[in-house]
Amino acid sequence: MNYRKKIGIAVVLLVFFIGAAFSGYVYWAIFSPNTSFETPTVSIYIPTNTNYTTLKNTLTPNLLNEDSFFKVARQKGYLNSVRGGKFLLSKGMNNNEIINVLRSKPSTISLSFNNQERLEDLALRVSDQIEAKAESLLWAFKDSLFLTQNGFNSENALSMYLPNTYYFFWNTSAESFRDRMLKEYRRFWNLERLAKAKNQGLSPLEVIHLAAIVHKESVKKSERPRVAGVYLNRIKKGMKLQADPTVIFSIKYKSRDFNQVIKRVLYKDLKVDAPFNTYLYSGIPPGPIFMPDISAIEAVLNPESHNYLYFVADTQNFGFHIFAKTLQQHNINKKQYVNWLNRKNISR
């Protein structure tokens, strides 16, 4: 074999081995497992309009070899079309599988909220669960044009948000979240519920505002229809609601201090001049003092039929109340509660 032929064979073999090595590397880079976590799955949250640095910081802690991933990602064109959202990676995935997941439709998250006192509280609660910041959520909640166009105002805007568990994409915007809640509100007020509200002489908003009081008055779901019946009886008779929770809210509203804890309503508190104070103003407050549970709303729509006009906390059966048809009987019932407060040294 002459020298030139030997050189030719050597070159061919070298090219073969280089090609084989390259093919092996490509196969390894694309199809070898490249996850570093030990749990069966891990959730990845990629921000909307993320840049390369943020993407790298987000993914790297979950990769065995970040260089191989980003080389494959660049080759497959993923880096030019990064999607925001929540994505679920499984242990042992290779780069190709990871990229396919990140290119697919994002996973949904389960978002829950209940019993918020103000829109500010709701914004904070929701921002802990989706990408949107509390500031942008609050701006969307208070958008005057949106409120006016949909029959709400700054005092009753909280009424639109019904406590429940909903499914969202993690990167849902503030406006999209708000708009979805409007749809849920309208879906809730179906023909049956609208008819029940009308039968009580109330609008849907008034039902929710009254339900907020009912919820605050009783932690016992089984008792709420009876409490609702008391307030509806008072409304029919033209009596003021005189609900202590509205006084507590009025104190907070007037002072702009919603962190204070008030365990006892004093006689001087009944004169706090705020539109929510049902000792001072007749009728149902102009907005909810609280975000009521669905059970409280249903209690107002389906109240217990009775002749009670008064109730006070039952100190022998905590969580429940003693009901009365006359003021005379109520004052007797009330005395046991006042005596209990005094014994416990609850002055505020």
C-alpha positions in Angstrom: 0.0 0.0 0.0 1.5 3.3 -1.1 1.9 6.3 1.2 -0.9 8.4 -0.4 -3.4 5.5 0.0 -2.4 5.2 3.7 -3.0 8.9 4.2 -6.4 8.7 2.5 -7.5 5.8 4.7 -6.3 7.6 7.8 -8.2 10.7 6.8 -11.4 8.7 6.1 -11.0 7.0 9.5 -10.4 10.3 11.3 -13.5 11.8 9.6 -15.5 8.7 10.6 -14.5 8.8 14.2 -15.0 12.6 14.4 -18.5 12.1 12.9 -19.2 9.3 15.3 -18.0 11.4 18.2 -20.1 14.3 17.1 -23.1 12.1 16.6 -22.6 10.7 20.0 -22.3 14.1 21.5 -25.5 15.3 19.7 -27.4 12.2 20.9 -26.1 12.7 24.4 -26.9 16.4 24.4 -30.4 15.9 23.1 -31.6 12.5 24.5 -29.7 12.0 27.8 -31.5 12.8 31.1 -30.7 16.3 32.1 -32.7 17.0 35.3 -31.0 17.6 38.7 -34.0 17.4 41.0 -34.9 14.3 43.0 -38.7 14.8 43.3 -41.0 13.2 40.6 -41.8 16.6 39.2 -40.9 20.3 39.6 -42.8 23.4 38.6 -41.0 26.0 36.6 -42.4 29.6 36.5 -41.1 31.6 33.5 -42.1 35.3 33.6 -43.8 37.0 30.7 -41.3 38.5 28.2 -38.4 36.9 30.0 -34.9 37.6 28.9 -32.0 35.2 28.5 -30.5 35.9 31.9 -33.8 35.4 33.7 -34.5 32.2 31.8 -31.1 30.9 32.6 -31.5 31.7 36.3 -34.9 30.0 36.3 -33.9 26.8 34.6 -30.3 26.2 35.7 -31.0 25.0 39.3 -33.0 22.2 37.8 -30.5 21.1 35.1 -27.6 18.7 35.3 -25.8 20.4 32.4 -27.0 23.9 31.5 -24.5 24.3 28.6 -25.9 21.3 26.7 -29.5 22.5 27.3 -28.9 26.0 26.0 -27.0 24.7 23.0 -29.9 22.4 22.1 -32.4 25.2 22.9 -30.6 27.6 20.6 -30.4 25.0 17.8 -34.1 24.2 18.1 -35.0 27.9 18.0 -36.6 27.9 21.5 -34.7 30.9 22.7 -36.4 33.0 20.0 -39.9 32.1 21.2 -39.9 31.7 25.0 -43.4 31.4 26.5 -44.2 32.7 29.9 -46.2 30.5 32.4 -46.0 27.6 34.7 -44.5 24.4 33.3 -44.2 21.0 34.9 -41.0 19.1 34.3 -40.6 15.4 35.2 -37.5 13.7 36.7 -35.2 12.2 34.0 -36.4 14.3 31.1 -33.8 15.0 28.4 -33.2 18.4 26.8 -35.5 17.6 23.8 -38.4 16.7 26.2 -37.8 19.7 28.4 -37.9 22.1 25.4 -41.0 20.4 24.1 -42.7 21.0 27.5 -41.6 24.6 27.6 -43.0 25.1 24.1 -46.3 23.6 24.9 -49.4 25.1 26.6 -48.6 26.2 30.1 -50.1 24.4 33.1 -52.9 26.0 35.1 -52.7 26.9 38.8 -55.4 26.6 41.4 -56.1 30.1 42.7 -58.2 30.6 45.9 -59.3 33.6 47.9 -62.0 34.2 50.6 -63.1 36.6 53.3 -61.0 39.6 52.2 -62.0 42.9 53.9 -60.8 45.3 51.1 -59.7 45.3 47.5 -56.2 46.0 48.8 -56.3 42.7 50.7 -57.6 40.8 47.7 -54.8 42.2 45.5 -52.2 41.0 47.9 -53.8 37.6 48.2 -54.1 37.1 44.4 -50.6 38.5 43.7 -49.1 35.7 45.9 -50.6 33.2 43.4 -50.1 34.6 39.9 -47.5 36.7 38.2 -49.4 40.0 38.3 -48.2 42.4 41.0 -50.5 43.7 43.8 -50.2 47.2 42.5 -51.4 46.3 39.0 -54.2 44.2 40.3 -55.4 47.0 42.6 -55.3 49.5 39.7 -57.4 47.1 37.6 -59.8 46.5 40.5 -60.3 50.3 41.0 -60.4 51.3 37.3 -63.3 53.8 37.4 -64.2 53.3 33.7 -64.4 49.5 34.2 -66.5 49.9 37.3 -68.9 52.4 35.7 -69.4 50.3 32.6 -70.3 47.3 34.7 -72.5 48.7 37.3 -70.1 49.1 40.2 -68.4 51.9 42.1 -65.5 52.4 44.5 -67.6 51.4 47.5 -69.1 48.2 46.2 -66.4 47.0 43.9 -65.4 44.1 46.3 -68.9 42.6 45.7 -67.8 41.4 42.2 -65.3 38.9 43.6 -66.9 35.7 44.8 -64.7 33.6 47.1 -63.9 30.3 45.6 -61.2 28.2 43.9 -60.5 29.1 40.2 -58.1 27.8 37.6 -55.8 30.3 35.9 -52.6 30.4 33.9 -49.9 31.6 36.3 -49.0 34.5 33.9 -52.5 35.9 33.8 -52.5 39.7 33.7 -54.3 41.9 36.2 -56.9 42.9 33.7 -57.5 39.4 32.6 -58.0 38.2 36.2 -60.5 41.0 36.8 -62.4 40.3 33.6 -62.6 36.6 34.5 -64.0 37.5 37.9 -66.7 39.6 36.2 -67.7 36.6 34.1 -67.9 34.4 37.2 -70.0 37.1 39.0 -72.5 37.2 36.1 -72.5 33.4 35.9 -73.3 33.2 39.6 -76.3 35.5 39.2 -78.4 33.1 37.2 -82.1 33.4 36.7 -82.9 31.4 39.8 -80.8 33.5 42.1 -82.0 36.7 40.5 -85.6 35.6 41.1 -84.8 34.8 44.8 -83.2 38.2 45.3 -86.2 40.0 43.7 -88.5 38.0 46.0 -86.6 39.5 49.0 -86.9 42.9 47.5 -83.1 43.2 47.0 -80.7 43.7 44.1 -77.8 41.3 43.7 -75.4 43.9 45.2 -77.7 44.4 48.2 -77.8 40.6 48.7 -74.0 40.5 48.9 -73.8 43.6 51.2 -76.3 42.0 53.6 -74.6 38.6 53.3 -71.3 40.3 54.5 -73.1 41.3 57.7 -74.7 37.9 58.1 -71.3 36.2 57.6 -69.6 38.5 60.2 -72.4 37.9 62.7 -72.3 34.1 62.7 -69.4 31.7 62.0 -72.0 28.9 62.0 -73.2 28.2 58.5 -76.3 26.4 59.9 -77.3 29.6 61.7 -76.9 32.1 58.9 -80.3 31.6 57.4 -81.9 32.5 60.8 -79.6 35.6 61.1 -80.5 36.6 57.6 -84.2 36.3 58.5 -83.7 38.7 61.4 -82.3 41.4 59.2 -84.8 40.9 56.4 -87.6 41.2 59.1 -86.1 44.4 60.3 -85.9 45.8 56.7 -89.6 44.9 56.1 -90.6 46.8 59.3 -88.5 49.8 58.4 -86.1 49.3 61.3 -82.4 50.0 61.1 -80.2 46.9 60.9 -78.1 48.0 63.9 -75.4 45.4 63.2 -72.3 45.6 65.3 -70.0 44.4 62.5 -70.9 47.5 60.5 -69.8 49.7 63.4 -66.5 47.9 63.7 -65.9 48.3 59.9 -66.9 52.0 60.2 -64.3 52.6 62.9 -61.6 51.1 60.7 -63.0 53.0 57.6 -63.0 56.3 59.4 -59.5 55.9 60.9 -58.1 54.2 57.8 -56.6 51.7 60.2 -57.8 48.2 59.1 -55.3 46.4 61.2 -56.9 47.2 64.5 -58.7 44.5 66.4 -62.0 45.4 68.1 -63.7 42.8 70.3 -66.3 45.0 71.9 -68.5 47.8 70.5 -69.0 50.7 72.9 -72.0 53.0 73.0 -69.9 55.9 71.7 -68.9 53.8 68.7 -72.5 53.7 67.5 -72.2 57.4 66.6 -69.2 56.9 64.2 -70.2 58.8 61.1 -69.5 56.5 58.2 -71.9 55.3 55.4 -71.5 51.7 56.6 -72.8 52.4 60.2 -76.2 50.7 60.3 -76.9 52.3 63.7 -76.6 55.7 62.2 -78.0 55.1 58.7 -81.0 53.1 57.6 -81.0 50.3 55.0 -78.3 48.2 53.7 -74.7 49.7 53.5 -73.5 51.0 50.1 -70.9 48.3 50.0 -69.7 45.0 51.6 -67.9 45.3 55.0 -66.3 42.0 54.1 -66.2 39.4 51.4 -68.9 36.9 52.4 -68.8 33.2 51.7 -71.2 31.7 49.2 -73.1 30.1 52.2 -73.8 33.6 53.6 -75.1 34.8 50.2 -77.3 31.7 49.9 -78.6 32.4 53.4 -79.9 35.8 52.4 -81.5 34.3 49.2 -83.0 31.4 51.3 -83.6 32.9 54.7 -85.4 31.1 57.6 -89.0 32.3 58.0 -89.6 33.5 61.6 -90.6 36.5 63.6 -87.3 37.2 65.3 -86.0 40.8 65.3 -83.1 40.6 67.7 -80.2 38.3 68.6 -77.2 38.3 70.9 -74.2 36.0 71.3 -74.9 32.9 73.4 -72.2 32.6 76.1 -73.3 29.1 76.9 -73.0 27.9 73.3 -70.1 29.7 71.7 -70.5 30.5 68.1 -74.3 30.5 68.3 -76.8 33.2 69.3 -80.0 33.7 71.3 -82.9 35.1 69.3 -85.8 37.2 70.5 -89.0 38.6 69.1 -89.3 41.5 71.4 -86.9 44.2 72.7 -87.8 43.3 76.3 -86.7 39.7 75.8 -83.7 40.9 73.9 -82.5 43.1 76.7 -82.7 40.2 79.1 -80.7 38.1 76.7 -78.2 40.9 76.2 -77.6 41.2 79.9 -76.0 37.8 80.1 -73.6 38.7 77.3 -72.6 42.1 78.8 -71.9 40.4 82.1 -69.8 37.8 80.4 -67.7 40.6 78.6 -67.2 42.3 81.9 -66.1 39.1 83.6 -63.6 38.6 80.9 -62.4 42.2 81.1 -63.0 42.8 77.5 -63.3 46.5 77.3 -62.4 47.0 73.6 
